[in-house]
Amino acid sequence: MDQLKSQIKPFDISKWEVKEEWGEVRANKGAPGVDGQSIGEFEKDLKNNLYKVWNRMSSGS
């Protein structure tokens, strides 16, 4: 597992890009992810959830 973690690369992505892509997913009525969370559930805490997505992508975690 540690070897896999060391191979994960961060993305150079802005918060604005994450928000824009969220708009695309929402417009497509995207399906729940592996965690089963619906768009409606994600939107209940949208600002925090988008930050978490950005943070994980930009840090490579």
Secondary structure as UniProt FT lines:
FT   HELIX           2..7
FT   HELIX           15..28
FT   TURN            34..35
FT   HELIX           39..43
FT   TURN            44..45
FT   HELIX           46..59
//
